[in-house]
Amino acid sequence: MYNHNIKVHYAKFFKGVIIMDFIINENIKEQFEYYTNICELLCEYKDSSFAPPADIAKIEEWEKENKFSLPNEYKSWLMLTENADILNQYAVIQFPESGDYKGENDVIIVGTVLNDEELLLSRSTNVFFRVTSDGEQEYRDFDDMLADLSFYLEECAEDCIGENWDEVYDERFEN
């Protein structure tokens, strides 16, 4: 079976031997491409920006300083963009920050939605979740969180372009 994951050019060398290679998760790469494409499609209606990739050394330094290993899917996203500001800050997916939730330093802040709902990663359970006015919404993983957020992108595309937005998308981005 063909491995659809891609190796990035980041590797550590020790006496000429590779001791670590990081492979970007293909699902995350596809999500990233979808996000950037739909943001490009909507650029005349809403602003979006995607920063350059985070360096693996910066990610590893953060992990070391915070004594926490980030999930590979989230690292894959960071190695595609260190910070993404999506559709006038509907969603911001950012480089991790240590945070407090319910008075304890037990979460990693990975972004925000609608400027006030935080996207978090639990240090104790390694579960991504979103804090809404109705409570917490848990995600199976980072990919699931991205899929959930993409529903708004699609609603926005329908509002701005019309019901046939997906045909416009396919015509522009599908080969």
N, C-alpha and C positions, 0 to 999 in steps of 0.2 A: 504494500500500500504506500502511495506517495505521501510524503510529509509536506503539508501545505504551510507549515510554519516557516518563517524566514529567519535566518541568522543575521543579526546586525553586526556591524564591523567592530563592535566594542568587545574587547577581550583583554584579559590581564595576562601578562607574560612574566614568567619566573624562570630565569636561566634559559630563555629561548623556548619554553614549553607553555602552551596555553593551559591555564589552570581554571579558567571560567569563561564560558561563552553564554551569551544571553540570546534567547530566541523569542522574537516578538510573536505573540499569539495571533494567529491568522484571523480569528473572529474579531479581535480588537482592531486589527488592521482594517478589516472590512467595515467595522463600525466607524472608525476614524474617517475612512474614505467617504462613507455615506454622510457623515456629519459635515465634512468639508464641502462635499458636493451640494448638499441641500442648502448650506449657508451661502455658497456661491450663487445658487439659483435664486436665493432670496435677497441678494446683496443690495438690490435697489430699493428694498423695503425695510430691511433691518441690518444693522451692523454686526459683524462677527469678526473675531480675530483668533488666530492660532499661532502661539509663540513657537519658536524653534524647539527641537527636542531637548529634553534634559540629558545631560551627560550621565552615563552609568556611574561614574565616580561620584558625582554629586548625590545620586540616589543612594549609593552604598554608604556614603558619609552620613547622610540623614539617618539611615537605618542603624548605623553604628552609634551615633549620638543619642538616638531615641530608643535603642535596645528593642527594636521591633522590625521584623521582616515584612515588607509590603507584599501583598499577593502579586503573583506574576502578571495577571491580567492588567492590574493597575500600573505596574511597572512598564508593561508594554505600551499603555497609553502615554505615560510620561516620556517614553523614548520616541514617541511620535510628536508630542507637543507637551511642553512643560506647563502651559497654561492655555486654556481655551475659554474665550468669552463668546458665548453663543446667543445669537439673536437678541441684541440689546440687553445682554446680561440676564436673559431668561434663565440660562444655566451658565455657571462658571465651574469648570473642572480644573483644579489647580494642583500645584506641587503641594505635598502634604504638610500639614501643621499639626502639632500636638494641641489638643483641646480638652475642654471640660464639658461633661454632660452630667446633669443631675448632681453637680457639686463634686465630681470626681474627675481626676485626670486620666480618663479611661478611653478616650476616643482620638481618632485621627480625623482632622477636617480635610476632606478631599474636594469640597466645592460647596456651591449654594445653588438654589433654585428660587426664582422670583425674589432675589435679594434678601430673603429672610428665612428661608427653609434650608437648613444645613444638610449637606450630604456627608455622612460620617462613616467611619470604619471602626468597629469595636476592637479594642486591643485584646480583650479577653476571649471573645468568640470568633474574631476575624470575619464578622458579618458586616456587609455594607447596609446602611439604612438611611432613611430620610426622615427628618423630624418635621411634621406638618401640624397644622392647627388641630387636626383630629387625632394626633398621636404619632406613632412610629410606623413607617412602612419599610419592611425588611426586603432585601433582594437576595436571590440565590448567590449572586456573585457580581462582579463589576460589569460584566457583559449584560446581565439582566438589568442592572441599573441604567446602562446606556440605552438598552432597548426600551425601557419604560420612558425615559426622557425623550426618545425620538418620536413618541406619539404627539408631543406638542409641536415638534418641528413639522410633522406632517399636517397637523391642524392649521398651523401658520401658513404652510404652502397652499393649502386649500383656500384659506381666507384671502391670501394675496394673489394667487394665480388662477384659482378656480378649481372646480371638481376634477378637471383633467390634468392637474398638476403632475401626477405620476407619469402621464404620457410625455409631458414636457421634459420631465426628469430623464426618462428613458431615452428620449430622442437626443438629449444633450450629453448624457454620461454613459449610456450602455453602448457597447460596441456591437 
